[in-house]
Amino acid sequence: MRVMDPASLAVLALTNRLVDVGVTPLKAAELWRLLEAIPDPAELFGRSSSDLAQVFEGAVPDPDRVAALLDSGLTLGVRLEGLRERGIWLVTPFDDSYPARLKERLGTNAPPVLYGAGEASLLAEPGIGIVGSRDVGEDGADVARAAAAAAAGRGLGVVSGGARGVDQIAMQAAENAGGTVVAVLADSLEKAIGQRDTRRVLLAGQACLCTPYRPDARFTVGNAMGRNKIIYALSRVTLVVASGRDSGGTWAGATEALTKGYGAVAVWRGAGEGPGNAAIEQAGAVPVTIVDHLFDLEPGAPTPTVPAPSGAEHQQLSLLDSPAPAPAPAPAPASKAPISE
């Protein structure tokens, strides 16, 4: 059995959802608070509840709960070995391949553990996020393809969510152009790597699939909401191709990223955009009407952790050598804007 770094094993045990130990695992915020007090969680192994009570000095988390979670270490080791045999790895903040941008941008909302398959080093490369509705029209699909192919041509990876619609269209276009992709999944990693086409790109070193949820997790709306922030945090800038308004995963992910500063946001304003795109621009996203301009965007300061004001004066990106287009009216343009120059 492969030996895991003790600190990483402690993080996994404390947030464990792989095996049932009869107590609730620590949430991300609880884990990060614990790490502020105990920088090396491996020091907690083998301690009794009374010892832990002295270490925490009465602070949350509950010592009995922590002790029970840490006792799962051996059982977890067996479970992990089975995952490794199927090509699934995991990283925690104590591993070199854990992407630093997640903690920098998400703070205590950063996932303590990422399960993955494929080329883990892709997590450290700032790619272009491309997201959008599942039921995207052909014009929107063309935008997603053009943005992904352009990213691949510039040596940038594509980061997306692996869902039907814009996500899968963009990732397929990046792969076809010889680029790389990072898919942040809201459902079963084990099921995804069982698919023939997925195995092909994984073996070719073109892809990394990852998830903050257990590898056999089923899709839930909550999981989808939770993984959205990871897409924005991993990306140099994320392009919202098409979004509904006031509802849906794309809308929720974009507005959360803007209000909480999880990542830089651009939004497509042209043929194929969704009914929510204009509102996302008004919330602070930079409008893009030509795909090539996406790569002229320079990430700036993080978005404030307050609701973003409307208007073009609030933008966390700037167009280099090209003025930002004026805010467009809410209705989608009747004619197509050029996709590329």
N, C-alpha and C positions, 0 to 999 in steps of 0.2 A: 504494500500500500504506500503510495506517495505521501511524503510528509509535507504538511501545509505549514506555512509561517504561523507561529503561535498567535500573533496579534490579529492576523486575518481570520484565523479559526475562532478567536474570541468574538470578533465582530459578527461573523456568521452565526455563531451560537446565540449571541444576544439578540439578533434580529431574525433568528431562524424560523422559517415557515416550511422547511422540508420535512421535519419530523415533529410529531405532537408530543410535547413534554408537559402538557397540562396547565401551562400558564401562557399569558399573552406576550408575544415577542415585543421587544422595544420598537417603537416607531422611530423614524429617521431623526426627528428633532430630539427625542430622548437619548438616542445613541450619541449624537454630536455633543449634547450637554455632558454626557458621561465622559467623553473623550477630552473635554476641556479640563475636567477634574483629574482624570486618569489617562495621561497621554499614551501609555502602553497597557492596553486592556488585558494582555497576556498575564499581567501581574495578578489578575483577579482569579485565575484558575486555582482550584484547590482550597479556596478560602470558604470558611463557614459563613452562615448568615450573620452571626454575631460579629465576625471579623469584618464583613462587608459593611455592616452598620457603622462600625468605627471609621472605615475608609470614607464612606459617604457622609458621615456626621449628620445623619438624619435627613439628608436631602433625597429627593426623588432621583433615581428609581428605587423601588422597594427592594431591600436586600434579599428577602426570601425569593422574590421573583427572579432577581439576577442570579442567585445561586442555582435555582432550578434550571434556568436557561443554560448556564455554563456547564452543567452536568450532562448536557446533550452532546458534548464534544466527541466522544467515541462513536456514538451512533451516527452522528453527522459524517464522520470520517468514512464510514462504510458507504453511506449514501453518495458521498462525493466521488468515491472511487467508481461507482456505477455510472455516474454522469460522465466522468473522464473517459470511460471506455466507449461512450457514445459520441465523444468529441466535444463535450460541453465543459467549458472552463468557467471560473469566476474570478472576479477581482474585487478588492476592497481598497479603501484609501491607503492601506499599508503596502500595496503592490505598486511597482513602478508603472505598470500599464493602466492604472486607474487614471482617467482623464482629469487633470487638475482643474480644467474649466468648469467641471460640474460643481465642485466646492466653491470656486471663486464666484460663480454666477448664481448658484442656487442656495448657498449658505446651508442652513440646517434642513433645507428641503432636498439636499443632494442625497441620492440613494446610497446607503451604506454598502450595498452589494450589487454588482452587475453580473448576471450570468450571460455567457456568450458562446458563440461558435464562429470559427473562421479566423481571420487575421486581426488579432487584438490590437496591433499597432495602429490600425486605422482609427481607433478611438482618439488618438492623440493628434490626428491631422485635422485642422479646421476646414471642414468642407462647406458646401452650400446646402442649406436646408431647403427642401421643396415640399410643400404641403398643400392640401386642398380637399375639396369635397369628394365623396365616393362617387356621386352621380354627376361627374363633370361632363360638359358637352365637348364636342370635337374641337372647337376653338380653344377651350381651356386645355384640352389634352395636348394640342399642338404647342401651346406655351410651355407646358411641363416638359415635353420632349426637347424643345429647343433649349430651355434653360439647363437641362441635364446634360445634353450633348455639348453645350458650350462650356459647362463646368469641366467635363472630361477633357475637352480640348485644351483647357488651361491647366491641366494637371490637378484639378480640385475634385475631391470626392463629393458624392451626393448623400445627404442625410435625410432620412424620411421615416415613415412609420410602418411601412409594409402593408398598409390596408389597400383594399380595392379602390380603384379610381386614380387620383393624382399620384398617390404614393407609389403604387406599382408601375404606373406609366413612366414616371420619372426614373425609377430605379432601372427599369428595363432599358430605357434609352441610354442611361449612363453605361450600363454593361455593354450594350451594343456598340457604343463609341469607344470601348476599351478602358472606361473609367472604373472607379471603385465606388462602393456603396456601403453605408452603415444604416441598417434597419433597426429601429428601436421598437420592439414588439409589445403589444398589449395582450397577446394570447400565447399559446404554447410554442415555446422554442423547440421542444422535442418534436412536435409535429412539423414545424417549418423545415428543420434540417432533414426530415425524412423524405422531402420532395426532391425528385431527380434534378430539376433545373437549379434548385437551391444548392444541392450538393456540388453541382458542376462549378458554379461560381465560387463556392467556398474553397474547393480544392484548387482552383486557379488563383487563389489569393486575392480575388477581386471584391470580396464581401466580408463584412462582419455583421452578424446578427446578435443583438443583445436585448436584455430585458431586466428590469428591476424586480420582476416577479418570479415566483418559482417556475422552473422550466416546463412544468406540465400545466401551467395556469390556463384557465379558460378565459375567453374574452368577456370583459364586463365594461360598461360605460366608465366606471370608476378607474379601471386600469388604463383605459384610453386617455382619460383626462390626466392621469398621473404620468404617463409616458411622454405627453406632449412637451412638458417643460424640459425634458432631457434632450429632445430634438433641437429646441431653440438654444439650449446651453452648449451643445456640442458644435453648433454651426457658426461660421464666420458671420453669416447673415442668412435669414430664412425668408424665402419668397412664398407668400400666400397667393396661390394661383386663383382659387375660387372658394368663396365662403358664403354660407348662409348668414342671416343677420339675427342676432339675439339668441341663437340656439345652434347646437351641433358642435362636434369636437373641434373642427377647424376654427370656428369663431371663439370658442372658449380658450383654446390654446393661444391664439394670437392676442386676444385681449389680456389674458393673464401675463403673457410675456411682456407686453407693453407696460402694464401697470406695476409689475413687480421687478422689471429690469432683468428678466431671465435671458434675454438675448436680443440682438438687433433684428428688426422686422421690416421687410419691404412687402409691398402689396401690388399685384398686377392691376393696372387700370387700362383695360382695353377689351377687345372682343374675347369672350370666354370668361370674363370675371363673374363673380357671384353677386347676389343682392347685398351681401354684407361688406364687400370690398371697400366701397366709399366710406362707410362708417369706420372701418379699420384704419383707413388713411386719416380720417378726422381724429382718431384716437392717438395718432402719432407715428404711424408707419410711413415710410417713404414710398411714394407712388413710383411705379416703374411702367413705362409704356413701350420700351424697347428692351428686349431681353439682354442685349449686350451691355446696357447701362447698369445692370445688376452687378457687374464685376468692376464698376467704377465707384461703388459705394464703399466708403471708408468707415469702419466701425468707430463710434465715438464713445462718449461717456454713457454709463448705464442709465437706463430710464429710471426716474424717481419712483420710489415705492408708494406713490399716491396716484389716484386716477389721473391719466394723462389729459391735459387740456386739449380742446379741439383747435384746429387751425394749423397752417403750415409752419408757424413759428416753432412748434415743438416737434423736433425730429432728432432721433438719436443716431442718424447716419447723414452723410452729406455726399452729394455727387461731386466728384472731382472733375474740374474743368468743364462742368456742365450744370447750369442752374436747375434746381428742382422744379418740376412742372407745377403749375398752380393747381390747387385742389379742384378735382373734377366734380360735376354735379352727381347726385346720387344715382340717377338712371344710368344703366350701362350704355356706352356709346353705340350708336347704330351701325357705324362702319368699323372695319377692322383697323387697328393700329398696327404698324409694322412690328413684327416679332424680332427681327434682327436687322442690323445695318449691313 
